[in-house]
């Protein structure tokens, strides 16, 4: 029997010599030789320059060609094999068959020209004003950081580190450090009239996460959420991220406007409001509307999210008492933050749950949260309990009251366009309403180029009305002596925004 002749298999292709024989860099900034060779081979495999099945040169030959140690080549091949890029066999080292090779450079260039596929909900989350220059003058929401008592805070941190030690480097209570939850409950009871026990307090990374928790805990996709209009964009973003249907509700001089027809036509699951100092208009929700909102929420099975973001800074009379404490067992989730009263990068906020919700959501919260920033939480508890927090708030109230009066005076003397001022009794901002012929977005954009950062009022509204035109001016981070020249410049920019303005 004559055996059939078989043609030998073609040898696997060799890699391009230029790819492997071009010298590696000897400069220190380029990194170790092994890392350079690894990255060169890996990138060649991923972009297709080294085809699957290609045989790599022997370690001795490649070391001689590149002028490097053979041990370096051997270690590189072993690392690539461990990652799965190559496979050693008796004949040498070959490029592995990758199931999902990277696209070619031409394909990558084509894909980059289009918009990547993302969740549809992201299209509903609109960008706010530029955050690139947080130190710009008149930016709303930024406290007087230069007046923060760093020395006292450092002492609280040192005590927290000594007391917590290495144990506080691990995960803590998912709902927050017990010491901080107790300190917050005590402070809110005295300062804000909030009715709560420490077990009702949940520590979050700022008010934004607290609002997001309300959405995740209490709503389902498609549920209706009411937001103030114009109002805080972060609440809208949280509801959009939870796939809620958002209904904007107008605000007036008494705060959120809600009619019986609204409750019948689109009953909400969540109602977001800033009753003690509406943001950005500055109105206070009247007691009649507060009680009616609570009564209707009970009747319709809705929950109220009360954002008490800057009510600590009341400039006339006593602070407005929180909605949460008005009646027994109110369907109100109270949201607060230390971003304004302390400093933004602290990233500590809190959520006060109604008593009847605690047992129902505790287990989910323990899975959703991880209890981080433990030393900072312990330091914040010490800062409150030592009295430093109350003293700091007192100093900031006086400072912001003086700055607001100075800003009002500067507007009266130097803002030479028709305007009305809202929001004069609380917080760290004033809202200046302008006639429609002055383009608030154009004014804000031009001002930002000059490191002045008012926010256009129209940007806060989902359904803008002619009255939603103006500038939100923050005075927390700006010295009083700067107000006159800053307001003068804003007046000039406003004039230039008029049709036919120069």
C-alpha positions in Angstrom: 0.0 0.0 0.0 1.5 3.3 -1.1 1.0 6.0 1.5 -0.7 9.2 0.4 1.5 12.2 0.1 0.6 15.1 2.4 1.8 18.7 1.9 3.4 20.1 5.0 1.6 22.8 7.0 2.9 26.3 6.2 5.0 27.7 9.0 3.3 30.4 11.1 4.0 34.0 10.0 6.9 35.8 11.7 6.3 39.1 13.3 7.5 42.2 11.4 11.2 42.7 12.2 10.8 46.5 12.6 8.3 45.8 15.4 10.7 43.8 17.5 14.1 45.0 16.5 13.7 48.8 16.9 15.6 49.7 20.1 13.9 50.3 23.4 14.4 53.6 25.1 17.1 53.9 27.6 15.6 57.0 29.3 14.4 56.6 32.8 11.1 58.4 32.1 10.2 55.7 29.6 10.1 53.0 32.3 11.9 49.7 32.8 12.9 47.7 29.8 10.6 44.8 30.7 7.6 47.2 30.9 8.5 48.8 27.5 8.8 45.4 25.8 5.6 44.1 27.4 3.6 47.1 26.3 5.0 46.9 22.7 4.1 43.3 22.3 0.8 43.6 23.9 -0.3 46.6 21.8 0.9 44.8 18.6 -1.2 41.8 19.5 -4.3 43.9 20.3 -4.1 46.0 17.1 -3.5 43.0 14.9 0.2 43.7 13.9 1.0 40.4 15.5 -1.5 37.9 14.0 -2.9 34.9 16.0 -0.5 32.0 15.6 2.5 34.3 14.9 5.7 32.9 16.4 7.7 35.2 18.5 11.5 35.1 18.3 13.4 33.1 20.8 14.4 34.9 23.9 18.1 34.8 23.1 17.7 36.1 19.6 15.3 38.9 20.6 17.6 39.9 23.5 20.5 40.2 21.1 18.5 42.1 18.5 17.3 44.7 21.1 20.5 44.8 23.1 18.8 43.8 26.4 19.1 41.0 28.9 17.7 37.6 28.0 16.2 37.4 31.5 14.2 40.6 30.6 12.8 38.9 27.5 12.0 35.6 29.3 10.2 37.5 32.1 8.2 39.4 29.5 7.1 36.3 27.7 6.1 34.7 31.0 4.0 37.7 31.9 2.3 37.8 28.5 1.6 34.1 28.9 0.1 34.6 32.3 -2.2 37.3 30.9 -3.2 35.0 28.0 -1.7 37.0 25.1 0.7 34.2 24.1 1.0 30.5 24.5 4.3 28.7 24.9 4.8 25.3 23.2 7.6 23.0 22.2 8.3 25.1 19.0 8.5 28.4 20.9 6.1 31.1 21.9 3.1 31.9 19.7 0.4 34.6 19.7 -2.8 33.3 21.2 -6.1 33.1 19.4 -8.1 36.0 20.9 -11.9 35.6 20.7 -12.5 39.3 20.5 -9.6 41.1 18.8 -9.6 44.9 19.1 -10.9 46.9 16.2 -8.5 48.3 13.6 -7.3 51.9 13.8 -9.7 52.8 11.0 -12.6 51.1 12.8 -11.7 52.9 16.0 -11.6 56.2 14.2 -15.0 55.6 12.7 -16.6 54.7 16.1 -15.1 57.7 17.8 -16.9 60.0 15.4 -20.3 58.8 16.6 -22.0 59.0 20.0 -21.4 56.0 22.3 -24.5 54.1 23.4 -25.5 55.1 27.0 -28.6 54.7 29.1 -31.5 56.6 27.6 -32.1 58.4 31.0 -28.8 60.3 30.6 -30.3 62.4 27.8 -32.7 63.9 30.4 -29.9 64.9 32.8 -28.9 68.3 31.4 -25.5 69.8 32.2 -25.4 72.8 34.6 -23.1 75.8 34.5 -19.4 75.1 34.3 -17.8 73.8 37.5 -14.2 74.4 36.2 -13.6 77.5 38.4 -15.1 76.9 41.8 -13.2 79.9 43.2 -14.9 82.4 40.8 -16.6 85.3 42.4 -20.4 85.3 43.2 -20.8 81.6 42.5 -23.8 80.3 44.4 -23.5 77.5 46.9 -19.9 78.1 47.9 -19.3 79.0 51.6 -16.6 81.3 53.0 -13.9 78.7 53.0 -11.2 81.2 54.1 -13.1 81.7 57.4 -13.3 78.0 58.2 -11.7 77.2 61.6 -9.1 74.7 60.3 -7.2 74.5 63.6 -10.3 73.4 65.5 -11.2 70.9 62.7 -7.7 69.5 62.8 -8.0 68.9 66.6 -11.2 67.1 66.0 -9.6 65.0 63.4 -6.7 64.2 65.6 -9.0 63.1 68.4 -11.0 61.0 66.0 -7.8 59.3 64.7 -6.5 58.6 68.3 -9.9 57.4 69.5 -10.8 55.4 66.4 -7.3 54.1 65.7 -6.7 51.4 63.1 -10.2 49.9 63.8 -11.8 52.8 62.1 -9.9 52.0 58.9 -12.2 49.1 58.3 -15.9 49.1 57.3 -18.2 50.6 59.8 -21.9 50.7 60.4 -23.5 51.0 56.9 -25.9 53.7 58.1 -23.1 55.8 59.6 -21.1 56.1 62.8 -23.3 55.9 65.9 -21.6 58.9 67.5 -22.3 61.1 64.5 -25.9 59.9 64.1 -26.5 60.7 67.8 -24.9 64.2 67.5 -26.9 65.0 64.4 -30.2 63.9 66.0 -29.4 66.1 69.1 -28.4 69.1 67.0 -31.5 68.9 64.7 -33.8 68.6 67.7 -32.5 71.8 69.2 -31.7 73.9 66.1 -34.3 72.7 63.5 -37.2 71.2 65.5 -36.7 67.8 63.9 -38.3 64.9 65.7 -35.9 61.9 65.5 -33.9 59.3 67.2 -30.3 58.4 66.2 -31.6 55.2 64.6 -33.6 57.3 62.1 -30.5 59.1 60.8 -28.6 57.7 57.8 -25.2 59.2 56.9 -24.7 59.9 53.1 -22.1 61.4 50.9 -23.8 64.8 50.8 -27.4 65.9 50.2 -27.3 64.6 46.6 -26.8 61.0 47.7 -29.4 61.4 50.3 -32.0 62.5 47.7 -30.9 59.6 45.5 -31.5 57.3 48.4 -35.0 58.6 48.7 -35.7 57.9 45.1 -34.2 54.4 45.2 -35.9 53.4 48.5 -39.4 54.8 47.7 -40.1 54.9 44.0 -40.4 52.6 41.0 -39.6 53.4 37.4 -42.5 55.4 35.9 -43.6 56.8 39.3 -44.3 60.5 39.4 -42.1 63.0 41.2 -42.9 66.6 41.8 -40.1 69.2 41.8 -40.1 72.9 42.3 -39.9 75.0 39.2 -37.5 76.7 39.0 -35.7 74.5 41.4 -32.6 72.5 42.4 -31.2 70.6 39.4 -29.8 67.8 41.5 -33.2 66.6 42.6 -34.3 66.4 39.0 -31.1 64.4 38.1 -31.8 62.0 41.0 -35.4 61.4 39.8 -34.3 61.0 36.2 -31.7 58.5 37.3 -34.5 56.6 38.9 -36.6 56.6 35.7 -39.3 58.7 37.4 -41.8 60.9 35.5 -41.1 64.4 36.7 -43.8 67.0 37.0 -42.5 70.6 37.6 -44.6 72.6 40.0 -44.4 76.4 40.1 -43.2 78.4 43.1 -44.3 81.8 44.1 -43.8 84.1 47.1 -45.2 81.4 49.4 -43.2 78.6 48.0 -44.5 75.5 46.2 -47.9 76.0 44.5 -50.1 72.8 44.6 -53.8 72.6 43.8 -56.4 69.9 44.4 -56.4 69.4 40.6 -52.7 68.6 40.7 -53.3 65.8 43.2 -56.0 64.4 41.0 -54.4 64.8 37.6 -50.8 63.5 38.4 -50.6 62.2 42.0 -46.9 62.0 43.0 -45.0 59.3 44.7 -42.3 61.8 45.8 -42.5 65.6 46.4 -39.2 67.4 46.5 -39.2 70.8 48.2 -37.0 73.4 49.9 -39.5 74.9 52.3 -37.3 76.9 54.6 -35.5 78.7 51.8 -36.6 77.9 48.3 -33.7 77.4 45.9 -33.2 79.6 43.9 -36.2 82.0 44.5 -35.6 82.3 48.2 -39.3 82.1 49.3 -40.5 80.4 52.5 -43.3 77.8 52.2 -46.1 79.2 54.3 -47.4 77.2 57.3 -50.8 76.8 55.6 -49.2 75.2 52.5 -46.9 73.1 54.7 -49.8 71.6 56.6 -51.9 71.1 53.4 -49.0 69.4 51.7 -48.5 67.0 54.6 -52.2 66.2 54.8 -52.5 65.6 51.0 -49.3 63.5 51.0 -50.9 61.3 53.7 -54.1 61.0 51.8 -52.5 60.0 48.5 -49.7 57.8 49.9 -46.9 60.2 48.8 -43.6 61.0 50.5 -42.2 64.5 50.9 -38.4 65.0 50.6 -37.6 68.1 52.6 -34.2 69.6 51.6 -33.1 71.9 54.4 -29.9 72.8 52.6 -29.0 76.2 54.1 -31.6 77.0 56.7 -29.0 77.3 59.4 -28.2 80.8 58.0 -31.3 82.7 58.8 -30.5 86.4 58.8 -33.6 87.9 60.5 -35.4 86.4 63.5 -35.3 82.7 64.5 -34.7 79.9 62.0 -37.8 78.5 60.3 -38.7 75.2 61.9 -38.5 72.2 59.7 -41.6 70.6 58.1 -40.6 67.3 59.5 -41.3 68.3 63.1 -44.7 70.0 62.5 -46.9 67.0 63.2 -46.6 63.5 64.5 -45.4 60.9 62.1 -45.3 63.2 59.1 -44.6 61.5 55.8 -41.4 63.6 55.4 -37.8 62.5 54.7 -35.5 65.2 56.0 -32.3 65.8 54.0 -29.4 67.9 55.2 -25.7 68.4 54.4 -22.5 69.8 55.9 -21.3 71.1 52.5 -22.6 74.7 53.2 -22.1 74.7 57.0 -18.7 73.1 56.9 -17.0 72.7 53.5 -18.0 71.0 50.3 -15.2 68.4 50.0 -16.2 66.9 53.4 -18.9 65.0 51.5 -21.0 64.3 54.5 -24.8 64.6 54.4 -27.6 62.9 56.2 -31.2 61.6 55.7 -33.7 61.4 58.6 -36.2 58.6 57.9 -39.7 58.6 59.3 -39.9 56.2 62.2 -42.3 53.8 60.3 -39.8 53.5 57.5 -36.7 52.5 59.5 -37.5 48.8 59.9 -38.6 48.4 56.2 -35.5 49.9 54.7 -32.7 49.1 57.1 -31.8 45.8 55.5 -31.7 47.2 51.9 -29.7 50.2 53.2 -27.1 47.9 54.8 -26.6 46.3 51.4 -26.5 49.6 49.5 -24.1 51.5 51.7 -20.7 50.6 53.1 -20.0 53.0 56.0 -16.9 54.9 54.8 -15.2 58.1 55.9 -15.2 56.8 59.4 -12.5 59.1 60.8 -14.2 62.1 59.2 -17.5 61.1 60.7 -16.0 60.7 64.1 -14.3 64.1 63.8 -17.6 65.7 62.7 -19.3 64.2 65.8 -16.5 65.6 68.0 -16.8 69.0 66.2 -20.5 69.1 67.1 -20.3 67.8 70.6 -17.4 70.1 71.5 -19.5 73.2 70.6 -17.2 74.2 67.7 -19.9 73.6 65.1 -22.4 75.9 66.9 -19.8 78.6 67.3 -18.8 78.3 63.6 -22.4 78.6 62.5 -22.8 81.8 64.6 -19.8 83.4 63.0 -20.9 82.5 59.5 -24.4 83.8 60.1 -23.0 87.2 61.0 -20.6 87.1 58.1 -23.3 86.2 55.6 -25.7 88.7 56.9 -23.1 91.5 56.5 -22.2 90.3 53.0 -25.8 90.1 51.9 -26.4 93.6 53.1 -23.3 94.8 51.2 -24.4 93.0 48.1 -27.9 94.6 48.3 -26.3 98.0 48.6 -23.9 97.3 45.6 -26.9 96.3 43.5 -28.8 99.4 44.5 -25.9 101.7 43.6 -24.2 100.0 40.7 -26.6 97.6 38.9 -28.0 100.1 36.4 -30.7 97.9 34.8 -34.3 97.3 35.9 -34.3 94.4 38.4 -36.1 92.9 41.4 -34.3 91.1 44.3 -35.6 87.8 45.8 -34.4 85.7 48.7 -33.2 88.2 51.3 -33.8 86.5 54.6 -31.7 83.3 54.6 -28.8 81.5 53.0 -25.8 82.6 50.8 -27.4 83.9 47.6 -29.7 86.5 46.2 -31.7 86.1 43.0 -31.9 89.2 40.7 -34.8 89.0 38.3 -34.4 90.8 35.0 -36.8 91.8 32.2 -36.9 89.3 29.3 -34.8 91.6 27.0 -31.7 90.8 29.1 -30.4 87.4 28.2 -29.4 85.8 31.5 -27.6 82.9 29.9 -25.5 85.2 27.7 -24.7 87.4 30.7 -23.6 84.4 32.8 -21.5 83.0 30.0 -19.7 86.3 29.4 -19.2 86.8 33.2 -17.7 83.4 33.6 -15.0 84.3 31.1 -14.0 87.1 33.6 -14.1 84.7 36.6 -17.5 86.0 37.8 -19.9 83.1 38.2 -23.6 84.0 38.6 -26.0 81.3 37.5 -28.7 82.1 35.0 -32.1 81.8 36.7 -33.7 80.3 33.5 -31.4 77.3 33.8 -33.2 76.2 37.0 -36.6 75.9 35.2 -38.0 72.9 33.4 -40.8 75.0 31.9 -39.3 78.5 31.8 -41.7 81.4 32.1 -40.9 85.1 31.3 -40.3 85.7 35.0 -37.6 83.0 35.1 -35.0 85.4 33.8 -32.3 86.7 36.0 -29.1 85.9 37.9 -28.5 83.9 41.0 -25.6 85.6 42.9 -23.7 83.8 45.6 -22.1 86.0 48.3 -20.7 83.3 50.5 -17.3 83.0 48.9 -16.8 86.7 47.9 -15.5 89.5 50.1 -17.8 92.5 50.5 -15.3 95.0 49.2 -15.4 93.3 45.8 -19.1 93.7 45.3 -19.1 97.2 43.8 -16.8 96.5 40.9 -18.3 93.0 40.3 -21.8 94.4 40.2 -20.7 97.2 37.9 -19.3 94.7 35.5 -22.4 92.6 35.6 -24.4 95.7 34.8 -22.3 96.3 31.8 -22.7 92.7 30.6 -26.4 92.9 31.1 -26.6 96.1 28.9 -24.5 94.3 26.3 -27.0 91.4 26.2 -29.9 93.5 25.2 -30.9 93.4 21.5 -28.7 96.0 19.8 -26.5 96.2 22.9 -22.7 96.7 22.5 
